[in-house]
Amino acid sequence: MTDNSVLLLIIQIIIPLSIILWFVLKRMNSQVGLLLDVILTVFITGFIIISGRWDIYSIYFQYVIVFIFIIGLLYRIRLFAELDTLPDNDLVSWFLLLGKLIVIVIFGMLNYQIYQGYQFNNDVLNISFPLKNGDYYITEGGNNRILNKYINRKGEHYASDIVKLDFWGMGSQKFNPNSLSDYNIYADTVYSPVDGRIVDVIDTLNNGSPGKKDLNNHLGNYVVIEYLNNLIILSNLKKNSVLVPSDMYVTTGQPIAQVGNTEKGLEPSLHFFAIRGTDVNNITNGYGLPIMTDNDYLIKNSVIHR
């Protein structure tokens, strides 16, 4: 396992399960305390689930965690009527109650930020999804930093990273992939999401090894399509896979390249974003536009079925 996968295991699986176990086994002394524990558990585990990346171990783990919490909640709720309304009248009990309230407020604010990350302005491009024949998982995407690591990059403000899931809900065939072919999306065909004109192409950069960043090539190999006075960029493409030259007109659904690992990321994925205007020399610093594909926003932790 890589350091990153171990960290995700701790944050996304061990911590939520530990919180749920605490919720189920801890001594309850009041109805108010039980209600606060329910809210606390929901807010923390909910934040971890929604903001997490689940294709490393399987997207189905998040549903397992929710199921375990529901079983624990039903077990606890049956004791509700037997509890006193308020906690014991001592300093420690009220101090713990205050501590719970503080944590609830903090995670309530974080969850509200996630909610805001699902909100977009009306200046949205509604185009076709650029991949076919599979279940695709959004690892980055949304309108805030929690959901989208690209949010502070002007042109890539609404960028998305896309990987492909297998039957088990994983993005790769191994927990610790050591080959590009271990990733389900590697060499997947990329299709034009619009009818438009190819205005820029890079196709000569080598594919990098998994887990190693190429800091010299921010986008890697890419294709830029002009569409309605905007530019659509599909990047991190496989070397020598681009099928369309500059100045060629393409149609929606036309194969244009394959997914590779040529940008400064750690793994194969399709990097996908759009900017206003037609200045191909200003791709990463242009005005980023939110994208919908077939009326679906590309939000982190969402699955697109094609």
C-alpha positions in Angstrom: 0.0 0.0 0.0 1.1 3.6 -0.6 1.2 6.1 2.1 -1.8 7.9 0.5 -3.9 4.7 0.5 -3.1 4.0 4.1 -4.1 7.5 5.1 -7.4 7.1 3.2 -8.0 3.8 4.9 -7.6 5.5 8.3 -9.6 8.6 7.5 -12.4 7.1 5.4 -13.0 3.7 7.0 -11.4 3.3 10.4 -12.4 6.7 11.8 -16.1 6.5 10.8 -16.4 3.0 12.0 -14.7 4.0 15.3 -17.1 6.9 15.7 -20.1 4.6 15.1 -18.8 2.1 17.5 -18.4 4.8 20.1 -22.0 5.9 19.5 -23.3 2.4 19.9 -21.3 1.4 23.0 -21.0 4.6 25.0 -23.2 5.1 28.1 -26.2 7.3 27.5 -27.5 9.3 30.4 -30.1 11.7 28.8 -32.3 12.1 25.7 -30.5 15.4 24.9 -27.2 13.7 25.0 -28.4 10.9 22.7 -29.8 13.4 20.2 -26.5 15.3 20.2 -24.6 12.1 19.7 -26.8 11.2 16.7 -26.2 14.7 15.1 -22.5 14.5 15.9 -22.1 11.1 14.3 -24.2 12.0 11.2 -22.2 15.3 10.7 -18.8 13.8 11.0 -19.4 10.5 9.1 -21.5 12.4 6.5 -18.6 14.9 5.9 -16.1 12.1 5.5 -18.3 10.1 3.1 -19.3 13.0 0.9 -15.9 14.6 0.7 -14.0 11.3 0.5 -12.5 9.4 -2.4 -13.9 5.9 -2.4 -12.6 4.3 -5.6 -9.3 3.3 -3.9 -11.0 0.6 -1.8 -14.5 0.5 -3.4 -17.3 3.0 -3.6 -19.5 0.4 -1.8 -17.7 0.9 1.5 -19.5 4.2 2.0 -22.8 2.4 1.8 -21.6 -0.2 4.3 -20.7 2.5 6.7 -24.2 4.1 6.3 -25.8 0.7 6.8 -23.8 0.0 10.0 -24.8 3.5 11.4 -28.5 2.9 10.7 -28.3 -0.5 12.6 -26.6 1.3 15.5 -29.1 4.1 15.4 -32.0 1.7 15.6 -30.3 0.0 18.5 -29.9 3.2 20.4 -33.3 4.7 19.6 -35.1 1.9 21.3 -33.6 3.1 24.6 -34.7 6.7 24.1 -37.8 6.6 26.2 -36.0 5.1 29.2 -33.5 8.0 29.5 -33.9 11.2 31.5 -34.5 14.3 29.4 -31.4 16.3 30.6 -27.9 15.0 31.6 -26.7 14.7 35.2 -26.5 18.1 36.9 -22.8 18.2 37.3 -20.0 20.2 35.7 -18.4 17.3 33.8 -21.7 16.3 32.0 -22.4 19.9 30.9 -18.8 20.4 29.9 -19.0 17.3 27.6 -22.3 18.6 26.2 -20.7 21.9 25.4 -17.8 20.1 23.7 -20.3 18.1 21.5 -22.1 21.3 20.5 -18.8 22.9 19.4 -17.9 19.9 17.3 -21.4 19.8 15.8 -21.1 23.5 14.8 -17.7 23.0 13.2 -18.8 20.0 11.1 -22.1 21.7 10.4 -20.2 24.5 8.9 -18.1 22.1 6.9 -21.1 20.3 5.6 -22.7 23.6 4.6 -19.6 24.4 2.6 -20.0 21.1 0.8 -23.6 22.0 0.1 -22.4 25.3 -1.4 -19.9 23.3 -3.6 -23.0 21.8 -5.4 -24.2 25.3 -6.3 -23.2 26.8 -9.7 -24.0 30.0 -11.5 -26.2 30.1 -14.6 -23.2 30.3 -17.0 -23.0 26.5 -17.6 -22.0 24.4 -20.6 -24.3 21.4 -21.1 -22.4 19.0 -23.3 -22.0 15.2 -23.7 -20.0 13.0 -21.4 -16.6 12.2 -23.1 -16.4 8.5 -22.1 -18.6 5.5 -22.9 -19.3 1.9 -21.9 -18.7 1.9 -18.2 -19.3 3.4 -14.8 -17.2 6.5 -14.2 -16.3 8.1 -10.9 -15.5 11.8 -10.3 -12.5 12.1 -8.0 -12.4 15.9 -8.2 -15.2 18.3 -9.1 -17.4 20.9 -7.5 -17.5 24.5 -6.5 -15.3 24.6 -3.4 -11.9 23.4 -2.1 -13.4 20.5 -0.2 -14.7 18.9 -3.4 -12.3 20.2 -5.9 -8.5 20.7 -5.5 -8.4 22.9 -8.7 -10.7 25.5 -7.3 -8.0 28.1 -6.9 -6.8 27.8 -10.5 -8.6 30.3 -12.6 -9.0 28.3 -15.8 -9.5 25.0 -14.0 -11.8 26.4 -11.4 -14.5 23.9 -12.3 -12.2 21.1 -13.6 -13.0 17.5 -13.0 -10.9 14.3 -12.8 -12.6 11.1 -14.0 -11.6 7.4 -13.4 -13.4 4.2 -14.4 -14.9 1.7 -11.9 -14.8 -2.1 -12.2 -17.5 -4.5 -10.9 -16.2 -4.1 -7.3 -16.5 -0.3 -7.5 -12.7 0.2 -7.6 -10.7 2.5 -9.9 -7.9 0.0 -10.3 -7.4 -3.8 -10.3 -5.1 -3.7 -7.3 -4.9 -1.8 -3.9 -1.3 -0.8 -4.8 -1.2 -0.4 -8.6 2.3 -0.6 -10.1 1.4 -0.5 -13.8 -0.6 1.9 -15.8 -2.6 -1.1 -17.1 -3.8 -1.8 -13.6 -6.0 1.3 -13.8 -9.4 0.6 -15.4 -9.5 3.9 -17.3 -6.0 3.6 -18.9 -6.3 3.6 -22.7 -10.1 4.2 -22.5 -11.3 5.9 -25.7 -12.1 9.6 -25.2 -15.0 11.0 -27.4 -15.7 14.5 -28.4 -18.3 16.0 -26.1 -19.4 18.6 -28.7 -19.6 19.5 -32.4 -16.6 21.8 -32.7 -13.2 22.5 -34.2 -9.9 21.2 -32.9 -7.7 24.3 -32.1 -4.7 22.8 -30.3 -3.2 19.4 -29.7 -0.2 18.0 -27.8 0.4 14.3 -28.2 4.2 13.7 -27.7 4.6 13.5 -23.9 5.5 10.2 -22.4 3.2 8.4 -20.0 4.5 8.6 -16.4 4.7 5.8 -13.9 1.9 5.5 -11.3 2.6 7.5 -8.1 5.2 9.7 -9.8 4.5 13.4 -10.7 5.8 15.1 -13.8 6.1 18.6 -12.5 7.2 19.9 -15.8 3.9 19.1 -17.7 0.9 20.5 -15.9 -1.8 19.2 -18.4 0.2 16.5 -20.2 -1.1 15.6 -23.6 -4.3 17.3 -24.5 -6.9 18.2 -27.1 -8.6 21.6 -27.1 -12.0 22.0 -28.9 -13.5 25.3 -29.8 -17.3 25.3 -29.1 -19.7 28.3 -29.1 -16.8 30.8 -28.5 -15.5 28.6 -25.6 -12.7 26.1 -25.3 -13.1 22.6 -23.9 -10.0 20.9 -22.8 -9.5 17.1 -22.4 -6.1 16.3 -21.0 -3.8 13.7 -19.4 -4.1 11.8 -22.7 -2.0 8.8 -23.7 1.1 9.5 -25.9 0.5 9.1 -29.6 -3.2 8.4 -29.1 -4.7 11.6 -30.4 -6.7 10.9 -33.6 -7.5 14.5 -34.6 -5.2 17.2 -35.9 -5.6 20.9 -35.3 -8.2 22.7 -37.4 -10.2 19.5 -37.9 -14.0 19.7 -37.2 -15.3 16.9 -35.0 -18.8 15.7 -34.1 -20.3 14.7 -30.7 -19.3 11.1 -29.9 -16.4 11.0 -32.4 -13.3 9.2 -30.9 -10.5 11.7 -30.5 -7.9 10.1 -28.1 -7.2 7.7 -25.3 -6.7 8.3 -21.5 -3.1 8.2 -20.4 -1.0 9.5 -17.5 1.0 12.4 -18.9 0.2 15.3 -16.6 1.6 16.0 -13.1 -1.0 13.8 -11.4 -0.2 10.4 -9.8 -2.5 8.2 -11.9 -4.4 7.8 -15.2 -7.5 9.9 -15.3 -9.3 12.2 -17.7 -8.8 15.8 -16.8 -11.8 17.8 -18.2 -12.6 21.5 -18.1 -13.8 24.5 -20.1 -13.0 28.2 -20.3 -14.7 31.2 -21.8 -13.2 32.7 -25.0 -11.0 31.2 -27.7 -7.5 32.1 -26.6 -5.6 28.8 -26.7 -2.5 30.5 -25.2 -4.5 31.3 -22.0 -6.0 27.9 -21.2 -5.1 27.6 -17.5 -5.6 31.3 -16.8 -8.8 31.8 -18.6 -12.3 32.2 -17.1 -13.4 28.7 -16.0 -16.9 27.6 -16.9 -18.9 24.9 -15.0 -19.8 21.9 -17.1 -22.8 19.7 -17.1 -22.7 16.4 -19.1 -26.2 15.3 -20.2 -27.7 17.4 -17.4 -25.4 16.0 -14.7 -22.9 18.1 -12.8 -19.5 16.5 -12.4 -19.3 16.5 -8.6 -16.7 14.7 -6.5 -17.8 11.2 -5.4 -20.6 11.0 -8.0 -20.9 8.1 -10.4 -21.7 8.6 -14.1 -23.2 5.5 -15.8 -22.6 5.3 -19.6 
